[in-house]
Amino acid sequence: MLAKLHSEVNCIQWDTSPNHIKHRMDIDRDGLLFREVLQFIRNGKRTSIPENKYQLQQLVCEAEFFGLDVYRKMLRRRLWKLTGKAAFYACYSDSD
């Protein structure tokens, strides 16, 4: 989803009046969780993954929302290691 947004940004005619910020895009998501998502986008598989089960479950949903399948799988593996349960259901789809 982020890659798609980035490609669409290049096609948008931006308002360059003084009251508008050029190339600004608002993403209405939880800022604390997006910080973790952004860290993954920047660092890839070398990113740190939180140990908090609740936060991991929320991040699985964010990874699904943004279409970050590799990140989602990393998060689900960590949840499985922390809980011993393999069944963490998808938030937006019936995948895995």
Distance bins in CASP14 RR format, pairs under 12 A and 6 or more apart:
PFRMAT RR
TARGET T0000
AUTHOR 0000-0000-0000
RMODE 2
METHOD distances of the structure
MODEL  1
1 7 0 0 0 0 0 1 0 0 0 0 0
1 8 0 0 0 0 0 1 0 0 0 0 0
1 27 0 0 0 0 1 0 0 0 0 0 0
1 29 0 0 0 0 0 1 0 0 0 0 0
1 37 0 0 0 0 0 1 0 0 0 0 0
1 41 0 0 0 0 0 1 0 0 0 0 0
1 62 0 0 0 0 0 1 0 0 0 0 0
1 63 0 0 0 0 0 1 0 0 0 0 0
1 64 0 0 0 0 1 0 0 0 0 0 0
1 65 1 0 0 1 0 0 0 0 0 0 0
1 66 1 0 1 0 0 0 0 0 0 0 0
1 67 1 0 1 0 0 0 0 0 0 0 0
1 68 0 0 0 0 1 0 0 0 0 0 0
1 69 0 0 0 0 0 1 0 0 0 0 0
1 92 0 0 0 0 0 1 0 0 0 0 0
2 8 0 0 0 0 0 1 0 0 0 0 0
2 9 0 0 0 0 0 1 0 0 0 0 0
2 25 0 0 0 0 0 1 0 0 0 0 0
2 27 0 0 0 0 1 0 0 0 0 0 0
2 29 0 0 0 0 0 1 0 0 0 0 0
2 34 0 0 0 0 0 1 0 0 0 0 0
2 37 0 0 0 0 1 0 0 0 0 0 0
2 38 0 0 0 0 1 0 0 0 0 0 0
2 40 0 0 0 0 0 1 0 0 0 0 0
2 41 1 0 0 1 0 0 0 0 0 0 0
2 42 0 0 0 0 0 1 0 0 0 0 0
2 62 0 0 0 0 0 1 0 0 0 0 0
2 63 0 0 0 0 0 1 0 0 0 0 0
2 65 0 0 0 0 1 0 0 0 0 0 0
2 66 1 0 1 0 0 0 0 0 0 0 0
2 67 1 0 0 1 0 0 0 0 0 0 0
2 68 1 0 0 1 0 0 0 0 0 0 0
2 71 0 0 0 0 0 1 0 0 0 0 0
3 9 0 0 0 0 0 1 0 0 0 0 0
3 10 0 0 0 0 0 1 0 0 0 0 0
3 41 0 0 0 0 1 0 0 0 0 0 0
3 66 0 0 0 0 1 0 0 0 0 0 0
3 67 0 0 0 0 1 0 0 0 0 0 0
3 68 0 0 0 0 1 0 0 0 0 0 0
3 69 0 0 0 0 0 1 0 0 0 0 0
4 10 0 0 0 0 0 1 0 0 0 0 0
4 11 0 0 0 0 0 1 0 0 0 0 0
4 66 0 0 0 0 1 0 0 0 0 0 0
4 67 0 0 0 0 1 0 0 0 0 0 0
5 11 0 0 0 0 0 1 0 0 0 0 0
5 12 0 0 0 0 0 1 0 0 0 0 0
5 23 0 0 0 0 0 1 0 0 0 0 0
5 25 1 0 0 1 0 0 0 0 0 0 0
5 26 0 0 0 0 0 1 0 0 0 0 0
5 27 0 0 0 0 1 0 0 0 0 0 0
5 41 0 0 0 0 0 1 0 0 0 0 0
5 65 0 0 0 0 0 1 0 0 0 0 0
5 66 0 0 0 0 1 0 0 0 0 0 0
5 67 0 0 0 0 0 1 0 0 0 0 0
6 12 0 0 0 0 0 1 0 0 0 0 0
6 23 0 0 0 0 0 1 0 0 0 0 0
6 25 0 0 0 0 1 0 0 0 0 0 0
6 27 0 0 0 0 0 1 0 0 0 0 0
6 41 0 0 0 0 0 1 0 0 0 0 0
6 66 0 0 0 0 0 1 0 0 0 0 0
8 25 0 0 0 0 1 0 0 0 0 0 0
9 22 0 0 0 0 0 1 0 0 0 0 0
9 23 1 0 0 1 0 0 0 0 0 0 0
9 24 0 0 0 0 0 1 0 0 0 0 0
9 25 1 0 0 1 0 0 0 0 0 0 0
9 27 0 0 0 0 0 1 0 0 0 0 0
10 23 0 0 0 0 1 0 0 0 0 0 0
10 25 0 0 0 0 0 1 0 0 0 0 0
12 22 0 0 0 0 0 1 0 0 0 0 0
12 23 0 0 0 0 1 0 0 0 0 0 0
12 24 0 0 0 0 0 1 0 0 0 0 0
12 25 0 0 0 0 1 0 0 0 0 0 0
13 20 0 0 0 0 0 1 0 0 0 0 0
13 22 0 0 0 0 0 1 0 0 0 0 0
13 23 0 0 0 0 0 1 0 0 0 0 0
14 20 1 0 0 1 0 0 0 0 0 0 0
14 21 0 0 0 0 1 0 0 0 0 0 0
14 22 1 0 1 0 0 0 0 0 0 0 0
14 23 1 0 0 1 0 0 0 0 0 0 0
14 24 0 0 0 0 1 0 0 0 0 0 0
14 25 0 0 0 0 0 1 0 0 0 0 0
15 21 0 0 0 0 1 0 0 0 0 0 0
15 22 0 0 0 0 1 0 0 0 0 0 0
15 23 0 0 0 0 0 1 0 0 0 0 0
15 24 0 0 0 0 1 0 0 0 0 0 0
16 22 1 0 1 0 0 0 0 0 0 0 0
16 23 0 0 0 0 1 0 0 0 0 0 0
16 24 0 0 0 0 0 1 0 0 0 0 0
26 34 0 0 0 0 0 1 0 0 0 0 0
27 33 0 0 0 0 0 1 0 0 0 0 0
27 34 1 0 0 1 0 0 0 0 0 0 0
27 37 0 0 0 0 1 0 0 0 0 0 0
27 38 0 0 0 0 0 1 0 0 0 0 0
27 62 0 0 0 0 0 1 0 0 0 0 0
27 65 0 0 0 0 1 0 0 0 0 0 0
27 66 0 0 0 0 1 0 0 0 0 0 0
28 34 0 0 0 0 0 1 0 0 0 0 0
28 65 0 0 0 0 0 1 0 0 0 0 0
29 35 0 0 0 0 0 1 0 0 0 0 0
29 36 0 0 0 0 0 1 0 0 0 0 0
29 37 0 0 0 0 1 0 0 0 0 0 0
29 38 0 0 0 0 0 1 0 0 0 0 0
29 58 0 0 0 0 0 1 0 0 0 0 0
29 59 0 0 0 0 0 1 0 0 0 0 0
29 61 0 0 0 0 1 0 0 0 0 0 0
29 62 1 0 0 1 0 0 0 0 0 0 0
29 63 0 0 0 0 0 1 0 0 0 0 0
29 65 1 0 0 1 0 0 0 0 0 0 0
29 66 0 0 0 0 1 0 0 0 0 0 0
30 36 0 0 0 0 1 0 0 0 0 0 0
30 37 0 0 0 0 1 0 0 0 0 0 0
30 55 0 0 0 0 0 1 0 0 0 0 0
30 58 1 0 0 1 0 0 0 0 0 0 0
30 59 0 0 0 0 1 0 0 0 0 0 0
30 61 0 0 0 0 1 0 0 0 0 0 0
30 62 1 0 0 1 0 0 0 0 0 0 0
30 65 0 0 0 0 0 1 0 0 0 0 0
31 37 0 0 0 0 1 0 0 0 0 0 0
31 38 0 0 0 0 1 0 0 0 0 0 0
31 58 0 0 0 0 0 1 0 0 0 0 0
31 59 0 0 0 0 0 1 0 0 0 0 0
31 62 0 0 0 0 1 0 0 0 0 0 0
32 38 0 0 0 0 0 1 0 0 0 0 0
32 39 0 0 0 0 0 1 0 0 0 0 0
32 50 0 0 0 0 0 1 0 0 0 0 0
32 52 0 0 0 0 0 1 0 0 0 0 0
32 55 0 0 0 0 1 0 0 0 0 0 0
32 58 0 0 0 0 1 0 0 0 0 0 0
32 59 0 0 0 0 0 1 0 0 0 0 0
32 62 0 0 0 0 0 1 0 0 0 0 0
33 39 0 0 0 0 0 1 0 0 0 0 0
33 40 0 0 0 0 0 1 0 0 0 0 0
33 50 0 0 0 0 1 0 0 0 0 0 0
33 52 0 0 0 0 0 1 0 0 0 0 0
33 54 0 0 0 0 0 1 0 0 0 0 0
33 55 1 0 0 1 0 0 0 0 0 0 0
33 56 0 0 0 0 0 1 0 0 0 0 0
33 57 0 0 0 0 0 1 0 0 0 0 0
33 58 1 0 1 0 0 0 0 0 0 0 0
33 59 1 0 0 1 0 0 0 0 0 0 0
33 60 0 0 0 0 0 1 0 0 0 0 0
33 61 0 0 0 0 1 0 0 0 0 0 0
33 62 1 0 1 0 0 0 0 0 0 0 0
33 63 0 0 0 0 1 0 0 0 0 0 0
33 65 0 0 0 0 1 0 0 0 0 0 0
33 66 0 0 0 0 0 1 0 0 0 0 0
33 71 0 0 0 0 0 1 0 0 0 0 0
33 75 0 0 0 0 0 1 0 0 0 0 0
34 40 0 0 0 0 0 1 0 0 0 0 0
34 41 0 0 0 0 1 0 0 0 0 0 0
34 58 0 0 0 0 0 1 0 0 0 0 0
34 59 0 0 0 0 1 0 0 0 0 0 0
34 61 0 0 0 0 0 1 0 0 0 0 0
34 62 1 0 0 1 0 0 0 0 0 0 0
34 63 0 0 0 0 0 1 0 0 0 0 0
34 65 0 0 0 0 0 1 0 0 0 0 0
34 66 0 0 0 0 1 0 0 0 0 0 0
34 68 0 0 0 0 0 1 0 0 0 0 0
35 41 0 0 0 0 0 1 0 0 0 0 0
35 42 0 0 0 0 0 1 0 0 0 0 0
35 47 0 0 0 0 0 1 0 0 0 0 0
35 48 0 0 0 0 0 1 0 0 0 0 0
35 50 0 0 0 0 0 1 0 0 0 0 0
35 55 0 0 0 0 0 1 0 0 0 0 0
35 59 0 0 0 0 0 1 0 0 0 0 0
35 62 0 0 0 0 0 1 0 0 0 0 0
36 42 0 0 0 0 0 1 0 0 0 0 0
36 43 0 0 0 0 0 1 0 0 0 0 0
36 44 0 0 0 0 0 1 0 0 0 0 0
36 47 1 0 0 1 0 0 0 0 0 0 0
36 48 0 0 0 0 1 0 0 0 0 0 0
36 49 0 0 0 0 1 0 0 0 0 0 0
36 50 1 0 0 1 0 0 0 0 0 0 0
36 52 0 0 0 0 0 1 0 0 0 0 0
36 55 1 0 0 1 0 0 0 0 0 0 0
36 56 0 0 0 0 1 0 0 0 0 0 0
36 58 0 0 0 0 1 0 0 0 0 0 0
36 59 1 0 1 0 0 0 0 0 0 0 0
36 60 0 0 0 0 0 1 0 0 0 0 0
36 61 0 0 0 0 0 1 0 0 0 0 0
36 62 1 0 0 1 0 0 0 0 0 0 0
36 63 0 0 0 0 1 0 0 0 0 0 0
36 66 0 0 0 0 0 1 0 0 0 0 0
36 68 0 0 0 0 0 1 0 0 0 0 0
36 71 0 0 0 0 1 0 0 0 0 0 0
36 74 0 0 0 0 0 1 0 0 0 0 0
36 75 0 0 0 0 1 0 0 0 0 0 0
37 43 0 0 0 0 0 1 0 0 0 0 0
37 44 0 0 0 0 0 1 0 0 0 0 0
37 47 0 0 0 0 1 0 0 0 0 0 0
37 49 0 0 0 0 0 1 0 0 0 0 0
37 50 0 0 0 0 0 1 0 0 0 0 0
37 55 0 0 0 0 0 1 0 0 0 0 0
37 58 0 0 0 0 0 1 0 0 0 0 0
37 59 1 0 0 1 0 0 0 0 0 0 0
37 60 0 0 0 0 0 1 0 0 0 0 0
37 61 0 0 0 0 0 1 0 0 0 0 0
37 62 1 0 1 0 0 0 0 0 0 0 0
37 63 1 0 0 1 0 0 0 0 0 0 0
37 64 0 0 0 0 0 1 0 0 0 0 0
37 65 0 0 0 0 1 0 0 0 0 0 0
37 66 1 0 0 1 0 0 0 0 0 0 0
37 67 0 0 0 0 0 1 0 0 0 0 0
37 68 1 0 0 1 0 0 0 0 0 0 0
37 71 1 0 0 1 0 0 0 0 0 0 0
37 72 0 0 0 0 0 1 0 0 0 0 0
37 74 0 0 0 0 0 1 0 0 0 0 0
37 75 0 0 0 0 0 1 0 0 0 0 0
38 44 0 0 0 0 0 1 0 0 0 0 0
38 47 0 0 0 0 1 0 0 0 0 0 0
38 59 0 0 0 0 0 1 0 0 0 0 0
38 62 0 0 0 0 0 1 0 0 0 0 0
38 66 0 0 0 0 1 0 0 0 0 0 0
38 68 0 0 0 0 0 1 0 0 0 0 0
38 71 0 0 0 0 0 1 0 0 0 0 0
39 45 0 0 0 0 0 1 0 0 0 0 0
39 46 0 0 0 0 1 0 0 0 0 0 0
39 47 1 0 1 0 0 0 0 0 0 0 0
39 48 1 0 0 1 0 0 0 0 0 0 0
39 49 0 0 0 0 1 0 0 0 0 0 0
39 50 0 0 0 0 0 1 0 0 0 0 0
39 59 0 0 0 0 0 1 0 0 0 0 0
39 62 0 0 0 0 0 1 0 0 0 0 0
39 68 0 0 0 0 0 1 0 0 0 0 0
39 71 0 0 0 0 1 0 0 0 0 0 0
40 46 0 0 0 0 1 0 0 0 0 0 0
40 47 1 0 1 0 0 0 0 0 0 0 0
40 48 0 0 0 0 1 0 0 0 0 0 0
40 49 0 0 0 0 1 0 0 0 0 0 0
40 50 0 0 0 0 0 1 0 0 0 0 0
40 59 0 0 0 0 1 0 0 0 0 0 0
40 62 0 0 0 0 1 0 0 0 0 0 0
40 63 1 0 0 1 0 0 0 0 0 0 0
40 66 0 0 0 0 1 0 0 0 0 0 0
40 67 0 0 0 0 0 1 0 0 0 0 0
40 68 1 0 0 1 0 0 0 0 0 0 0
40 69 0 0 0 0 0 1 0 0 0 0 0
40 70 0 0 0 0 1 0 0 0 0 0 0
40 71 1 0 1 0 0 0 0 0 0 0 0
40 72 0 0 0 0 1 0 0 0 0 0 0
40 73 0 0 0 0 0 1 0 0 0 0 0
40 74 1 0 0 1 0 0 0 0 0 0 0
40 75 0 0 0 0 1 0 0 0 0 0 0
41 47 0 0 0 0 1 0 0 0 0 0 0
41 62 0 0 0 0 0 1 0 0 0 0 0
41 63 0 0 0 0 0 1 0 0 0 0 0
41 66 0 0 0 0 1 0 0 0 0 0 0
41 67 0 0 0 0 0 1 0 0 0 0 0
41 68 1 0 0 1 0 0 0 0 0 0 0
41 70 0 0 0 0 0 1 0 0 0 0 0
41 71 0 0 0 0 1 0 0 0 0 0 0
42 48 0 0 0 0 0 1 0 0 0 0 0
42 71 0 0 0 0 0 1 0 0 0 0 0
43 49 0 0 0 0 0 1 0 0 0 0 0
43 70 0 0 0 0 0 1 0 0 0 0 0
43 71 0 0 0 0 0 1 0 0 0 0 0
43 74 0 0 0 0 0 1 0 0 0 0 0
44 63 0 0 0 0 0 1 0 0 0 0 0
44 68 0 0 0 0 1 0 0 0 0 0 0
44 70 1 0 0 1 0 0 0 0 0 0 0
44 71 1 0 0 1 0 0 0 0 0 0 0
44 74 0 0 0 0 1 0 0 0 0 0 0
45 68 0 0 0 0 0 1 0 0 0 0 0
45 70 1 0 0 1 0 0 0 0 0 0 0
45 71 0 0 0 0 1 0 0 0 0 0 0
45 73 0 0 0 0 0 1 0 0 0 0 0
45 74 1 0 0 1 0 0 0 0 0 0 0
45 75 0 0 0 0 0 1 0 0 0 0 0
45 77 0 0 0 0 0 1 0 0 0 0 0
46 71 0 0 0 0 0 1 0 0 0 0 0
46 74 0 0 0 0 0 1 0 0 0 0 0
47 59 0 0 0 0 0 1 0 0 0 0 0
47 63 0 0 0 0 0 1 0 0 0 0 0
47 68 0 0 0 0 0 1 0 0 0 0 0
47 70 0 0 0 0 0 1 0 0 0 0 0
47 71 1 0 0 1 0 0 0 0 0 0 0
47 74 0 0 0 0 1 0 0 0 0 0 0
47 75 0 0 0 0 0 1 0 0 0 0 0
47 78 0 0 0 0 0 1 0 0 0 0 0
48 59 0 0 0 0 0 1 0 0 0 0 0
48 74 0 0 0 0 0 1 0 0 0 0 0
48 75 0 0 0 0 0 1 0 0 0 0 0
48 78 0 0 0 0 0 1 0 0 0 0 0
49 55 0 0 0 0 1 0 0 0 0 0 0
49 56 1 0 0 1 0 0 0 0 0 0 0
49 59 0 0 0 0 1 0 0 0 0 0 0
49 60 0 0 0 0 0 1 0 0 0 0 0
49 63 0 0 0 0 0 1 0 0 0 0 0
49 71 0 0 0 0 1 0 0 0 0 0 0
49 72 0 0 0 0 0 1 0 0 0 0 0
49 73 0 0 0 0 0 1 0 0 0 0 0
49 74 1 0 0 1 0 0 0 0 0 0 0
49 75 1 0 0 1 0 0 0 0 0 0 0
49 76 0 0 0 0 0 1 0 0 0 0 0
49 77 0 0 0 0 1 0 0 0 0 0 0
49 78 1 0 1 0 0 0 0 0 0 0 0
49 79 0 0 0 0 1 0 0 0 0 0 0
49 81 0 0 0 0 0 1 0 0 0 0 0
49 82 0 0 0 0 0 1 0 0 0 0 0
50 56 1 0 0 1 0 0 0 0 0 0 0
50 57 0 0 0 0 0 1 0 0 0 0 0
50 58 0 0 0 0 1 0 0 0 0 0 0
50 59 1 0 0 1 0 0 0 0 0 0 0
50 60 0 0 0 0 0 1 0 0 0 0 0
50 62 0 0 0 0 0 1 0 0 0 0 0
50 74 0 0 0 0 0 1 0 0 0 0 0
50 75 0 0 0 0 1 0 0 0 0 0 0
50 78 0 0 0 0 1 0 0 0 0 0 0
50 79 0 0 0 0 0 1 0 0 0 0 0
50 82 0 0 0 0 0 1 0 0 0 0 0
51 59 0 0 0 0 0 1 0 0 0 0 0
51 75 0 0 0 0 0 1 0 0 0 0 0
51 78 1 0 0 1 0 0 0 0 0 0 0
51 79 0 0 0 0 0 1 0 0 0 0 0
51 81 0 0 0 0 1 0 0 0 0 0 0
51 82 1 0 0 1 0 0 0 0 0 0 0
51 83 0 0 0 0 0 1 0 0 0 0 0
52 58 0 0 0 0 1 0 0 0 0 0 0
52 59 0 0 0 0 1 0 0 0 0 0 0
52 75 0 0 0 0 0 1 0 0 0 0 0
52 78 0 0 0 0 0 1 0 0 0 0 0
52 79 0 0 0 0 0 1 0 0 0 0 0
52 82 0 0 0 0 1 0 0 0 0 0 0
52 83 0 0 0 0 0 1 0 0 0 0 0
53 59 0 0 0 0 0 1 0 0 0 0 0
53 60 0 0 0 0 0 1 0 0 0 0 0
53 75 0 0 0 0 0 1 0 0 0 0 0
53 76 0 0 0 0 0 1 0 0 0 0 0
53 78 0 0 0 0 1 0 0 0 0 0 0
53 79 1 0 0 1 0 0 0 0 0 0 0
53 80 0 0 0 0 0 1 0 0 0 0 0
53 81 0 0 0 0 0 1 0 0 0 0 0
53 82 1 0 1 0 0 0 0 0 0 0 0
53 83 1 0 0 1 0 0 0 0 0 0 0
53 84 0 0 0 0 0 1 0 0 0 0 0
53 85 0 0 0 0 1 0 0 0 0 0 0
53 88 0 0 0 0 1 0 0 0 0 0 0
54 60 0 0 0 0 0 1 0 0 0 0 0
54 61 0 0 0 0 0 1 0 0 0 0 0
54 79 0 0 0 0 0 1 0 0 0 0 0
54 82 0 0 0 0 0 1 0 0 0 0 0
54 83 0 0 0 0 0 1 0 0 0 0 0
55 61 0 0 0 0 0 1 0 0 0 0 0
55 62 0 0 0 0 0 1 0 0 0 0 0
55 75 0 0 0 0 1 0 0 0 0 0 0
55 78 0 0 0 0 0 1 0 0 0 0 0
55 79 0 0 0 0 0 1 0 0 0 0 0
55 82 0 0 0 0 0 1 0 0 0 0 0
56 62 0 0 0 0 0 1 0 0 0 0 0
56 63 0 0 0 0 0 1 0 0 0 0 0
56 71 0 0 0 0 0 1 0 0 0 0 0
56 72 0 0 0 0 0 1 0 0 0 0 0
56 74 0 0 0 0 1 0 0 0 0 0 0
56 75 1 0 1 0 0 0 0 0 0 0 0
56 76 0 0 0 0 1 0 0 0 0 0 0
56 77 0 0 0 0 0 1 0 0 0 0 0
56 78 1 0 1 0 0 0 0 0 0 0 0
56 79 1 0 1 0 0 0 0 0 0 0 0
56 80 0 0 0 0 0 1 0 0 0 0 0
56 81 0 0 0 0 0 1 0 0 0 0 0
56 82 1 0 0 1 0 0 0 0 0 0 0
56 83 0 0 0 0 1 0 0 0 0 0 0
56 85 0 0 0 0 0 1 0 0 0 0 0
56 88 0 0 0 0 1 0 0 0 0 0 0
57 63 0 0 0 0 0 1 0 0 0 0 0
57 64 0 0 0 0 0 1 0 0 0 0 0
57 72 0 0 0 0 0 1 0 0 0 0 0
57 75 0 0 0 0 1 0 0 0 0 0 0
57 76 0 0 0 0 1 0 0 0 0 0 0
57 78 0 0 0 0 0 1 0 0 0 0 0
57 79 1 0 0 1 0 0 0 0 0 0 0
57 80 0 0 0 0 0 1 0 0 0 0 0
57 82 0 0 0 0 0 1 0 0 0 0 0
57 83 0 0 0 0 1 0 0 0 0 0 0
57 85 0 0 0 0 0 1 0 0 0 0 0
57 88 1 0 0 1 0 0 0 0 0 0 0
57 89 0 0 0 0 1 0 0 0 0 0 0
57 90 0 0 0 0 0 1 0 0 0 0 0
57 91 0 0 0 0 1 0 0 0 0 0 0
58 64 0 0 0 0 0 1 0 0 0 0 0
58 65 0 0 0 0 0 1 0 0 0 0 0
58 72 0 0 0 0 0 1 0 0 0 0 0
58 75 0 0 0 0 1 0 0 0 0 0 0
58 79 0 0 0 0 0 1 0 0 0 0 0
58 88 0 0 0 0 0 1 0 0 0 0 0
58 91 0 0 0 0 1 0 0 0 0 0 0
59 65 0 0 0 0 0 1 0 0 0 0 0
59 66 0 0 0 0 0 1 0 0 0 0 0
59 68 0 0 0 0 1 0 0 0 0 0 0
59 71 1 0 0 1 0 0 0 0 0 0 0
59 72 0 0 0 0 1 0 0 0 0 0 0
59 73 0 0 0 0 0 1 0 0 0 0 0
59 74 0 0 0 0 1 0 0 0 0 0 0
59 75 1 0 1 0 0 0 0 0 0 0 0
59 76 0 0 0 0 1 0 0 0 0 0 0
59 78 0 0 0 0 1 0 0 0 0 0 0
59 79 0 0 0 0 1 0 0 0 0 0 0
59 88 0 0 0 0 0 1 0 0 0 0 0
59 91 0 0 0 0 0 1 0 0 0 0 0
60 66 0 0 0 0 0 1 0 0 0 0 0
60 67 0 0 0 0 0 1 0 0 0 0 0
60 68 0 0 0 0 0 1 0 0 0 0 0
60 69 0 0 0 0 0 1 0 0 0 0 0
60 71 0 0 0 0 1 0 0 0 0 0 0
60 72 1 0 1 0 0 0 0 0 0 0 0
60 73 0 0 0 0 1 0 0 0 0 0 0
60 74 0 0 0 0 1 0 0 0 0 0 0
60 75 1 0 1 0 0 0 0 0 0 0 0
60 76 1 0 0 1 0 0 0 0 0 0 0
60 77 0 0 0 0 0 1 0 0 0 0 0
60 78 0 0 0 0 1 0 0 0 0 0 0
60 79 1 0 0 1 0 0 0 0 0 0 0
60 80 0 0 0 0 0 1 0 0 0 0 0
60 88 1 0 0 1 0 0 0 0 0 0 0
60 89 0 0 0 0 1 0 0 0 0 0 0
60 90 1 0 0 1 0 0 0 0 0 0 0
60 91 1 0 0 1 0 0 0 0 0 0 0
60 92 0 0 0 0 1 0 0 0 0 0 0
60 93 0 0 0 0 0 1 0 0 0 0 0
60 95 0 0 0 0 0 1 0 0 0 0 0
60 96 0 0 0 0 0 1 0 0 0 0 0
61 67 0 0 0 0 0 1 0 0 0 0 0
61 68 0 0 0 0 0 1 0 0 0 0 0
61 71 0 0 0 0 0 1 0 0 0 0 0
61 72 0 0 0 0 1 0 0 0 0 0 0
61 75 0 0 0 0 1 0 0 0 0 0 0
61 76 0 0 0 0 0 1 0 0 0 0 0
61 79 0 0 0 0 0 1 0 0 0 0 0
61 88 0 0 0 0 0 1 0 0 0 0 0
61 89 0 0 0 0 0 1 0 0 0 0 0
61 90 0 0 0 0 1 0 0 0 0 0 0
61 91 1 1 0 0 0 0 0 0 0 0 0
61 92 1 0 0 1 0 0 0 0 0 0 0
61 93 0 0 0 0 0 1 0 0 0 0 0
62 68 0 0 0 0 1 0 0 0 0 0 0
62 71 0 0 0 0 1 0 0 0 0 0 0
62 72 0 0 0 0 1 0 0 0 0 0 0
62 75 0 0 0 0 1 0 0 0 0 0 0
62 91 0 0 0 0 1 0 0 0 0 0 0
62 92 0 0 0 0 0 1 0 0 0 0 0
63 69 1 0 0 1 0 0 0 0 0 0 0
63 70 0 0 0 0 1 0 0 0 0 0 0
63 71 1 0 1 0 0 0 0 0 0 0 0
63 72 1 1 0 0 0 0 0 0 0 0 0
63 73 0 0 0 0 1 0 0 0 0 0 0
63 74 0 0 0 0 1 0 0 0 0 0 0
63 75 1 0 0 1 0 0 0 0 0 0 0
63 76 0 0 0 0 1 0 0 0 0 0 0
63 78 0 0 0 0 0 1 0 0 0 0 0
63 79 0 0 0 0 0 1 0 0 0 0 0
63 88 0 0 0 0 0 1 0 0 0 0 0
63 90 0 0 0 0 0 1 0 0 0 0 0
63 91 0 0 0 0 1 0 0 0 0 0 0
63 92 0 0 0 0 0 1 0 0 0 0 0
63 93 0 0 0 0 0 1 0 0 0 0 0
63 95 0 0 0 0 0 1 0 0 0 0 0
63 96 0 0 0 0 0 1 0 0 0 0 0
64 71 0 0 0 0 1 0 0 0 0 0 0
64 72 1 0 1 0 0 0 0 0 0 0 0
64 73 0 0 0 0 0 1 0 0 0 0 0
64 75 0 0 0 0 1 0 0 0 0 0 0
64 76 0 0 0 0 0 1 0 0 0 0 0
64 88 0 0 0 0 0 1 0 0 0 0 0
64 89 0 0 0 0 0 1 0 0 0 0 0
64 90 1 0 0 1 0 0 0 0 0 0 0
64 91 1 0 1 0 0 0 0 0 0 0 0
64 92 1 0 1 0 0 0 0 0 0 0 0
64 93 1 0 0 1 0 0 0 0 0 0 0
64 94 0 0 0 0 0 1 0 0 0 0 0
64 95 1 0 0 1 0 0 0 0 0 0 0
64 96 0 0 0 0 0 1 0 0 0 0 0
65 71 0 0 0 0 0 1 0 0 0 0 0
65 72 0 0 0 0 1 0 0 0 0 0 0
65 90 0 0 0 0 0 1 0 0 0 0 0
65 91 1 0 0 1 0 0 0 0 0 0 0
65 92 1 0 0 1 0 0 0 0 0 0 0
65 93 0 0 0 0 0 1 0 0 0 0 0
66 72 0 0 0 0 1 0 0 0 0 0 0
66 91 0 0 0 0 0 1 0 0 0 0 0
66 92 0 0 0 0 0 1 0 0 0 0 0
67 73 0 0 0 0 0 1 0 0 0 0 0
67 90 0 0 0 0 0 1 0 0 0 0 0
67 91 0 0 0 0 0 1 0 0 0 0 0
67 92 0 0 0 0 1 0 0 0 0 0 0
67 93 0 0 0 0 0 1 0 0 0 0 0
67 95 0 0 0 0 0 1 0 0 0 0 0
68 74 0 0 0 0 1 0 0 0 0 0 0
68 75 0 0 0 0 1 0 0 0 0 0 0
68 76 0 0 0 0 0 1 0 0 0 0 0
69 75 0 0 0 0 0 1 0 0 0 0 0
69 76 0 0 0 0 0 1 0 0 0 0 0
69 90 0 0 0 0 0 1 0 0 0 0 0
69 93 0 0 0 0 0 1 0 0 0 0 0
69 95 0 0 0 0 1 0 0 0 0 0 0
69 96 0 0 0 0 1 0 0 0 0 0 0
70 76 0 0 0 0 0 1 0 0 0 0 0
70 77 0 0 0 0 0 1 0 0 0 0 0
71 77 0 0 0 0 0 1 0 0 0 0 0
71 78 0 0 0 0 0 1 0 0 0 0 0
72 78 0 0 0 0 0 1 0 0 0 0 0
72 79 0 0 0 0 0 1 0 0 0 0 0
72 88 0 0 0 0 1 0 0 0 0 0 0
72 89 0 0 0 0 0 1 0 0 0 0 0
72 90 0 0 0 0 1 0 0 0 0 0 0
72 91 0 0 0 0 1 0 0 0 0 0 0
72 92 0 0 0 0 0 1 0 0 0 0 0
72 93 0 0 0 0 0 1 0 0 0 0 0
72 95 0 0 0 0 1 0 0 0 0 0 0
72 96 0 0 0 0 1 0 0 0 0 0 0
73 79 0 0 0 0 0 1 0 0 0 0 0
73 80 0 0 0 0 0 1 0 0 0 0 0
73 88 0 0 0 0 0 1 0 0 0 0 0
73 90 0 0 0 0 0 1 0 0 0 0 0
73 95 0 0 0 0 1 0 0 0 0 0 0
73 96 1 0 0 1 0 0 0 0 0 0 0
74 80 0 0 0 0 0 1 0 0 0 0 0
74 81 0 0 0 0 0 1 0 0 0 0 0
75 81 0 0 0 0 0 1 0 0 0 0 0
75 82 0 0 0 0 0 1 0 0 0 0 0
75 88 0 0 0 0 1 0 0 0 0 0 0
75 90 0 0 0 0 0 1 0 0 0 0 0
75 91 0 0 0 0 0 1 0 0 0 0 0
75 96 0 0 0 0 0 1 0 0 0 0 0
76 82 0 0 0 0 0 1 0 0 0 0 0
76 83 0 0 0 0 0 1 0 0 0 0 0
76 84 0 0 0 0 0 1 0 0 0 0 0
76 85 0 0 0 0 0 1 0 0 0 0 0
76 86 0 0 0 0 1 0 0 0 0 0 0
76 87 0 0 0 0 1 0 0 0 0 0 0
76 88 1 0 1 0 0 0 0 0 0 0 0
76 89 0 0 0 0 1 0 0 0 0 0 0
76 90 0 0 0 0 1 0 0 0 0 0 0
76 91 0 0 0 0 0 1 0 0 0 0 0
76 95 0 0 0 0 0 1 0 0 0 0 0
76 96 1 0 0 1 0 0 0 0 0 0 0
77 83 0 0 0 0 0 1 0 0 0 0 0
77 84 0 0 0 0 0 1 0 0 0 0 0
77 85 0 0 0 0 0 1 0 0 0 0 0
77 86 0 0 0 0 1 0 0 0 0 0 0
77 88 0 0 0 0 1 0 0 0 0 0 0
77 96 0 0 0 0 0 1 0 0 0 0 0
78 84 0 0 0 0 0 1 0 0 0 0 0
78 88 0 0 0 0 0 1 0 0 0 0 0
79 85 1 0 0 1 0 0 0 0 0 0 0
79 86 0 0 0 0 1 0 0 0 0 0 0
79 87 0 0 0 0 1 0 0 0 0 0 0
79 88 1 0 1 0 0 0 0 0 0 0 0
79 89 0 0 0 0 0 1 0 0 0 0 0
79 96 0 0 0 0 0 1 0 0 0 0 0
80 86 1 0 1 0 0 0 0 0 0 0 0
80 87 0 0 0 0 1 0 0 0 0 0 0
80 88 1 0 0 1 0 0 0 0 0 0 0
80 96 0 0 0 0 0 1 0 0 0 0 0
81 88 0 0 0 0 0 1 0 0 0 0 0
82 88 0 0 0 0 0 1 0 0 0 0 0
86 96 0 0 0 0 1 0 0 0 0 0 0
87 96 0 0 0 0 1 0 0 0 0 0 0
88 95 0 0 0 0 0 1 0 0 0 0 0
88 96 0 0 0 0 1 0 0 0 0 0 0
89 95 0 0 0 0 1 0 0 0 0 0 0
89 96 0 0 0 0 1 0 0 0 0 0 0
90 96 1 0 0 1 0 0 0 0 0 0 0
END
